[in-house]
């Protein structure tokens, strides 16, 4: 017995030693900047995936669930008030359906509306405290909203949950995208990382309806939300373990970002924001209207309506891949890739009403998602570059503007699209959306000279007009200059060395002026 106990003790000691060695190796790997930013990319991509799955998972669940609740309440009220009468039941049913459509539209739009209102505040908050704490706040709020969705059994509770999701998205989406832009400073790497994030966004949006529909059909309303809540919890735990947001305070000495109102009036950023809004209008307006149109014109089955957008995931990923490759070879044509995407979106949107079957409908929907991939993948890195060359390299506010652009489209979609279809018709809706995209595409010509702007222009002027606040800022400026040395950003037009500026030399000159002749 003693021998067996000794053997077990040795075995346990060996296992503990191996676990300690693995932990040590993990800690060493986490100190490697390349490994750390890869894990950060994973954390951000999972957060974006969750947010977009939560946005779309309710599409097949909530209308049916609210309809059941409405019918139960209507039957109860009718039996109590008119126990022996069935008169006016048809008009009552029509009134209930109209009321339900309005409720569903408001519920779907509440997330984007609150996100639109909170984004200016969240962008400023992110610029002040960094990217990690706002990301944790966003994941926490998303987890709470998902749990409320799981247990909510009335419209008011579901409305609160949907609105909370918008609050969480305003922090998680903006800080996540900004964190990627901050960690990946080289333009080719930044485009690739943002492209990966966009692929996760697309996957979450397009796979969520069939995911939610299948689980709702066979397991009930709670299960889809419980699954997403568990993933959200795991992502938050990974964030706490890897990034340790409450112990890392290096952002305290970073430059103060440009106020969001100044970024909004920058003409280049305004053009990009407008393009992001316009290109997402077809998707935002078709999502709440296309199922009813398919049922009316094609007599489509439930599975066809549920899988409407799923095939479009593949051309979206293809569009991201193509744009990343083209941007690496010819980065000075980013504006052209975005304009081409808007033309493709416009042409595809105009052909949607001409489709007579489910198979025909797949082609224009794939074209819309392919065009959106071109626009997003080309213009999101352009926003970060514009901040680098025209403002201060802090990205919370500029990606809050991007999030506002998306939110404008998705806030109007569920409320406005149905009214347009009812008033003008589905054909006119699609023709109008297509025409707007085609007409806006030439506006991206204003971005064609962006590549001629000198990198680090704002950093140089910031240091010449106002000295670095401490050695930390000077070191960070030198690190950024060293990273950019030898290659060019956004078009390889002008190298950083052409600025002729050395932050360390500026710091020494400042010290000489303040300390006297002994440093000369």
C-alpha positions in Angstrom: 0.0 0.0 0.0 2.8 2.4 0.9 4.5 1.7 -2.5 1.2 2.3 -4.4 0.7 5.6 -2.4 4.2 6.7 -3.2 3.7 5.9 -6.9 0.4 7.8 -7.0 2.1 10.8 -5.3 5.0 10.7 -7.8 2.5 10.5 -10.7 0.5 13.4 -9.3 3.7 15.4 -8.9 4.7 14.7 -12.5 1.3 15.8 -13.8 1.4 19.0 -11.7 4.9 19.7 -13.0 3.7 19.2 -16.6 0.8 21.5 -16.0 3.1 24.1 -14.5 5.4 23.8 -17.5 2.5 24.3 -19.9 1.2 27.3 -18.0 4.7 28.7 -18.1 4.9 28.1 -21.9 1.5 29.8 -22.3 2.6 32.8 -20.3 5.8 33.0 -22.4 3.8 32.8 -25.6 1.5 35.5 -24.4 4.4 37.8 -24.0 5.1 37.4 -27.7 3.3 40.3 -29.4 2.5 38.2 -32.5 0.9 35.4 -30.4 -0.9 37.9 -28.2 -2.5 39.8 -31.1 -3.6 36.5 -32.7 -5.5 35.6 -29.5 -6.9 39.1 -29.3 -8.1 38.6 -32.9 -9.9 35.4 -31.9 -11.5 37.0 -28.9 -12.8 40.0 -31.0 -14.0 37.7 -33.8 -16.0 35.6 -31.4 -17.5 38.7 -29.9 -18.5 40.0 -33.4 -19.9 36.5 -34.3 -22.0 36.5 -31.1 -23.3 40.0 -31.6 -24.5 39.3 -35.2 -25.9 35.9 -34.3 -27.9 37.6 -31.5 -29.1 40.2 -34.0 -30.4 37.7 -36.5 -31.3 34.6 -34.4 -34.6 36.2 -33.4 -35.8 36.5 -37.0 -37.4 33.0 -37.1 -38.2 32.9 -33.4 -39.7 36.1 -32.2 -42.5 36.6 -34.8 -43.9 33.1 -34.3 -43.5 33.4 -30.5 -45.2 36.8 -30.3 -48.0 35.6 -32.7 -48.7 32.7 -30.3 -48.8 35.0 -27.3 -51.1 37.4 -29.2 -53.5 34.7 -30.3 -53.7 33.3 -26.7 -54.5 36.7 -25.3 -57.0 37.5 -28.1 -58.8 34.2 -27.6 -59.0 34.8 -23.8 -60.3 38.4 -24.2 -62.8 37.3 -26.8 -64.2 34.5 -24.8 -64.5 36.7 -21.7 -66.2 39.6 -23.5 -68.2 37.7 -26.1 -68.7 34.2 -24.9 -71.5 33.4 -27.4 -70.6 35.6 -30.4 -68.1 35.2 -33.3 -69.0 38.5 -35.0 -66.3 40.9 -36.1 -63.7 38.2 -35.6 -62.2 38.8 -39.1 -61.7 42.5 -38.5 -60.3 41.8 -35.1 -57.8 39.3 -36.5 -56.7 41.9 -39.1 -56.3 44.6 -36.4 -54.2 42.2 -34.3 -52.0 41.3 -37.2 -51.3 44.9 -38.0 -50.5 45.6 -34.4 -48.2 42.6 -34.3 -46.3 43.8 -37.4 -45.7 47.1 -35.8 -44.5 45.5 -32.5 -42.1 43.2 -34.4 -40.7 46.1 -36.4 -40.1 48.2 -33.3 -38.6 45.3 -31.5 -36.2 44.5 -34.3 -35.2 48.2 -34.7 -34.8 48.9 -31.0 -31.3 47.4 -31.0 -30.0 49.5 -33.8 -31.7 52.7 -32.4 -30.1 52.4 -29.0 -26.8 51.5 -30.5 -27.0 54.6 -32.7 -27.7 56.8 -29.6 -24.9 55.2 -27.5 -22.1 55.1 -30.1 -21.0 58.7 -29.7 -20.6 58.2 -26.0 -19.0 54.7 -26.3 -16.5 56.0 -28.9 -15.3 58.8 -26.6 -15.2 56.4 -23.6 -13.1 53.9 -25.6 -10.6 56.6 -26.6 -10.1 57.5 -22.9 -9.8 54.1 -21.2 -8.6 51.9 -24.0 -10.2 49.0 -25.9 -10.1 46.1 -23.4 -12.4 47.3 -20.6 -15.2 48.5 -23.1 -15.0 45.1 -24.8 -15.5 43.4 -21.5 -18.4 45.7 -20.7 -20.0 44.9 -24.1 -19.6 41.1 -23.6 -21.1 41.4 -20.1 -24.2 43.4 -21.3 -24.6 40.9 -24.2 -24.6 38.0 -21.8 -27.2 39.6 -19.6 -29.4 40.5 -22.6 -29.1 36.9 -24.0 -30.2 35.5 -20.6 -33.2 37.8 -20.5 -34.2 36.7 -24.1 -34.1 33.1 -22.8 -36.4 33.6 -19.9 -38.6 36.5 -21.3 -42.2 35.6 -21.8 -43.8 38.9 -22.8 -43.2 41.7 -25.2 -41.9 44.2 -22.7 -39.2 41.8 -21.4 -38.1 41.0 -24.9 -38.0 44.7 -25.8 -35.7 45.4 -22.8 -33.4 42.5 -23.8 -33.2 43.7 -27.4 -32.4 47.2 -26.3 -29.7 46.0 -23.9 -28.2 44.1 -26.8 -27.8 47.4 -28.6 -26.0 48.9 -25.6 -23.6 45.9 -25.5 -23.0 46.1 -29.2 -22.1 49.8 -29.0 -19.2 48.9 -26.7 -18.2 45.4 -28.0 -18.3 46.1 -31.8 -16.6 49.4 -31.7 -13.9 48.5 -29.2 -13.3 45.1 -31.0 -12.7 46.6 -34.4 -10.7 49.5 -32.9 -8.5 47.0 -31.0 -7.7 45.1 -34.3 -6.8 48.4 -36.0 -4.6 49.3 -33.0 -2.8 45.9 -32.9 -2.3 45.6 -36.6 -0.5 48.7 -37.7 0.9 47.6 -41.0 -1.7 48.2 -43.7 -1.7 44.8 -45.4 -1.9 43.0 -42.0 -4.6 45.3 -40.9 -6.7 44.7 -44.0 -6.3 40.9 -43.5 -7.3 41.0 -39.9 -10.3 43.3 -40.5 -11.3 41.0 -43.4 -11.3 38.0 -41.0 -13.5 40.0 -38.6 -15.9 40.8 -41.4 -16.1 37.1 -42.4 -17.1 36.3 -38.8 -19.7 39.1 -38.9 -21.1 37.7 -42.1 -21.1 34.1 -40.8 -23.0 35.2 -37.6 -25.6 37.1 -39.5 -26.3 34.4 -42.2 -26.1 31.3 -40.1 -28.1 32.6 -37.2 -31.6 32.3 -38.7 -31.3 28.6 -39.6 -29.5 27.9 -36.3 -32.3 29.6 -34.3 -35.1 28.2 -36.4 -34.0 24.6 -36.0 -33.3 24.8 -32.3 -36.6 26.7 -31.7 -38.5 24.0 -33.6 -37.1 21.0 -31.8 -35.9 22.4 -28.4 -37.9 25.5 -27.7 -37.2 29.2 -27.4 -34.7 29.0 -24.5 -32.1 26.7 -26.0 -30.7 29.0 -28.8 -30.2 31.8 -26.3 -28.6 29.6 -23.7 -26.1 28.3 -26.2 -25.1 31.8 -27.2 -25.0 32.9 -23.6 -22.5 30.1 -22.8 -20.3 31.1 -25.8 -20.4 34.7 -24.6 -19.4 33.7 -21.1 -16.5 31.7 -22.4 -15.3 34.6 -24.6 -15.4 37.0 -21.6 -13.5 34.5 -19.5 -10.8 34.3 -22.2 -10.6 38.1 -22.3 -10.1 38.3 -18.6 -7.4 35.6 -18.7 -5.4 36.7 -21.7 -5.7 40.5 -21.8 -6.4 41.2 -18.1 -8.1 44.5 -18.7 -8.0 45.7 -15.1 -4.3 45.2 -14.7 -3.1 46.7 -18.0 -3.1 50.4 -17.7 -0.6 51.3 -20.5 -3.3 53.3 -22.3 -3.2 56.0 -19.5 -0.2 57.7 -21.1 -1.4 57.4 -24.7 -2.4 60.5 -26.7 -5.9 61.7 -26.3 -8.0 60.8 -29.4 -9.5 63.3 -31.7 -13.1 64.2 -30.5 -15.8 62.4 -32.4 -17.5 65.6 -33.7 -14.2 66.6 -35.4 -14.0 63.2 -37.1 -17.5 63.5 -38.3 -16.9 66.7 -40.1 -13.7 65.4 -41.8 -14.8 65.2 -45.5 -13.0 61.9 -46.2 -14.4 60.1 -43.1 -17.9 61.5 -43.9 -17.7 60.0 -47.5 -16.6 56.6 -46.1 -19.4 56.7 -43.4 -22.0 57.6 -46.1 -20.8 54.7 -48.2 -21.1 52.2 -45.3 -24.7 53.4 -44.7 -25.8 53.3 -48.3 -24.3 49.9 -49.1 -26.0 48.2 -46.1 -29.5 49.7 -46.9 -30.5 46.9 -49.3 -29.6 44.2 -46.8 -31.3 46.0 -43.9 -34.4 46.7 -45.9 -34.8 43.3 -47.5 -34.3 41.3 -44.4 -37.7 42.2 -42.9 -39.6 42.3 -46.2 -38.3 39.6 -48.5 -39.9 36.6 -46.6 -43.5 38.0 -47.0 -42.7 38.9 -50.7 -41.5 35.3 -51.3 -44.6 33.9 -49.7 -46.9 36.1 -51.8 -45.2 35.9 -55.2 -43.4 32.5 -55.1 -45.5 30.6 -52.6 -42.2 29.7 -50.9 -42.0 27.1 -48.2 -40.8 27.8 -44.7 -37.5 26.2 -45.2 -36.9 28.3 -48.3 -37.6 31.5 -46.4 -35.4 30.4 -43.6 -32.5 29.6 -45.8 -32.8 32.7 -48.0 -29.6 34.4 -47.0 -27.5 31.4 -46.1 -26.0 30.8 -49.7 -24.9 34.5 -49.7 -22.3 33.7 -47.0 -19.9 32.1 -49.5 -19.7 35.1 -52.0 -19.4 37.4 -49.0 -16.3 35.5 -47.8 -15.0 35.4 -51.4 -15.5 39.2 -51.7 -13.5 39.7 -48.5 -10.7 37.4 -49.8 -10.5 39.1 -53.2 -10.4 42.6 -51.7 -7.7 41.7 -49.2 -5.5 40.3 -52.0 -6.2 43.2 -54.4 -5.5 45.7 -51.5 -2.1 44.0 -50.9 -1.1 44.4 -54.5 -2.7 47.7 -55.4 -3.6 49.5 -52.2 -4.0 52.9 -53.9 -7.2 51.5 -55.5 -9.2 51.0 -52.3 -11.7 53.6 -53.3 -12.2 51.8 -56.6 -12.9 48.5 -54.9 -15.6 50.2 -52.7 -17.1 52.0 -55.7 -17.2 48.7 -57.7 -18.9 47.0 -54.8 -21.6 49.7 -54.7 -22.3 49.3 -58.4 -22.7 45.5 -57.9 -25.0 46.1 -55.0 -27.1 48.5 -57.0 -27.4 46.2 -60.0 -28.2 43.2 -57.8 -30.9 45.0 -55.9 -32.6 46.1 -59.1 -32.9 42.5 -60.3 -34.4 41.0 -57.1 -38.1 41.8 -58.1 -37.6 40.1 -61.4 -36.9 36.7 -59.8 -39.7 34.2 -60.1 -38.3 31.2 -58.1 -36.1 30.5 -55.1 -33.2 29.4 -57.3 -33.3 32.7 -59.3 -33.4 34.8 -56.1 -30.1 33.3 -54.8 -28.1 35.1 -57.5 -29.0 38.7 -56.8 -28.8 38.2 -53.0 -25.3 36.7 -53.4 -24.4 39.8 -55.5 -25.6 42.1 -52.8 -23.5 40.3 -50.1 -20.5 40.2 -52.5 -20.7 43.9 -53.1 -21.1 44.6 -49.3 -17.9 42.6 -48.7 -16.0 44.7 -51.3 -17.2 48.0 -49.7 -16.6 47.0 -46.1 -13.2 45.3 -46.6 -11.9 48.3 -48.6 -13.2 51.1 -46.5 -12.9 49.9 -42.9 -9.0 49.9 -43.1 -9.2 53.3 -44.9 -10.9 54.8 -41.8 -7.9 53.7 -39.6 -5.5 55.1 -42.2 -7.3 58.4 -42.3 -7.1 58.7 -38.6 -3.4 57.9 -38.7 -2.6 60.6 -41.3 -5.1 63.3 -40.4 -5.7 62.9 -36.7 -4.3 61.0 -33.7 -3.9 57.2 -34.0 -6.6 56.3 -31.5 -9.5 54.4 -33.2 -12.4 54.3 -30.8 -14.3 57.3 -32.1 -13.7 56.6 -35.8 -15.1 53.1 -35.6 -17.9 54.4 -33.5 -18.8 56.5 -36.6 -18.6 53.3 -38.7 -21.0 51.6 -36.2 -23.3 54.6 -36.4 -23.4 54.2 -40.2 -24.4 50.6 -39.9 -26.9 51.4 -37.2 -28.6 54.1 -39.3 -29.4 51.5 -42.0 -30.5 48.8 -39.6 -32.6 51.2 -37.5 -34.6 52.3 -40.5 -34.9 48.9 -42.1 -37.5 47.2 -39.9 -39.6 50.3 -39.5 -39.3 52.1 -42.9 -39.1 49.2 -45.3 -42.5 47.8 -44.5 -44.1 51.2 -45.0 -42.4 51.7 -48.3 -43.5 48.3 -49.5 -47.1 49.0 -48.4 -47.2 52.5 -50.0 -45.1 52.1 -53.2 -44.5 48.4 -53.6 -41.6 45.9 -53.4 -40.4 46.7 -56.9 -40.0 50.4 -56.3 -38.2 49.7 -53.0 -35.5 47.7 -54.7 -35.2 50.0 -57.6 -34.8 52.9 -55.3 -32.1 51.1 -53.2 -30.2 50.1 -56.3 -30.3 53.6 -57.7 -29.0 55.2 -54.5 -26.0 52.8 -54.4 -25.1 53.5 -58.1 -25.4 57.2 -57.7 -23.3 57.3 -54.5 -20.4 55.2 -56.0 -18.8 58.2 -57.8 -18.5 60.0 -54.4 -15.7 57.6 -53.5 -13.6 59.3 -56.2 -12.9 61.9 -53.4 -10.7 59.2 -51.8 -8.5 58.6 -54.8 -5.7 60.9 -53.5 -5.8 59.6 -49.9 -2.7 57.5 -50.7 -0.7 60.7 -51.3 -1.1 61.7 -47.6 2.1 61.2 -45.6 1.9 58.7 -42.7 2.5 60.1 -39.3 1.6 63.6 -40.4 -0.6 64.2 -37.4 2.0 62.6 -35.0 4.7 64.9 -36.3 2.6 68.0 -36.1 1.4 67.0 -32.6 5.0 66.7 -31.4 6.1 69.9 -33.0 3.2 72.0 -31.7 3.1 70.3 -28.3 6.0 68.4 -26.8 5.5 64.7 -25.9 3.9 64.2 -22.5 6.7 62.1 -20.9 9.2 59.6 -22.3 6.5 57.0 -22.8 4.8 59.0 -25.6 8.1 59.6 -27.2 9.0 55.9 -27.1 5.6 55.0 -28.6 6.1 57.4 -31.4 9.5 56.0 -32.2 8.1 52.4 -32.1 5.4 53.4 -34.6 8.0 55.1 -36.8 10.2 52.0 -36.7 7.3 49.7 -37.5 6.4 51.8 -40.6 10.0 52.2 -41.7 10.8 50.4 -44.9 7.3 50.1 -46.3 4.5 52.5 -47.0 0.9 52.7 -45.8 -2.2 52.8 -48.0 -0.7 52.9 -51.4 3.1 52.9 -50.8 3.0 56.5 -51.9 5.4 58.2 -49.4 7.6 56.6 -46.8 7.7 57.7 -43.2 11.4 58.7 -43.5 10.4 61.5 -45.9 8.9 63.3 -43.0 12.4 63.9 -41.7 11.3 63.7 -38.1 13.0 61.9 -35.2 10.9 61.8 -31.9 14.0 61.1 -29.8 15.7 64.1 -31.4 12.7 66.2 -30.5 12.8 64.9 -26.9 16.5 65.7 -26.6 15.9 69.2 -28.0 13.2 69.8 -25.5 15.5 68.7 -22.7 18.3 71.0 -23.9 16.0 73.9 -23.9 14.7 73.3 -20.4 18.0 72.2 -18.8 20.5 74.8 -20.1 24.0 74.6 -21.7 25.2 71.6 -19.9 23.4 69.3 -22.5 24.9 71.1 -25.5 
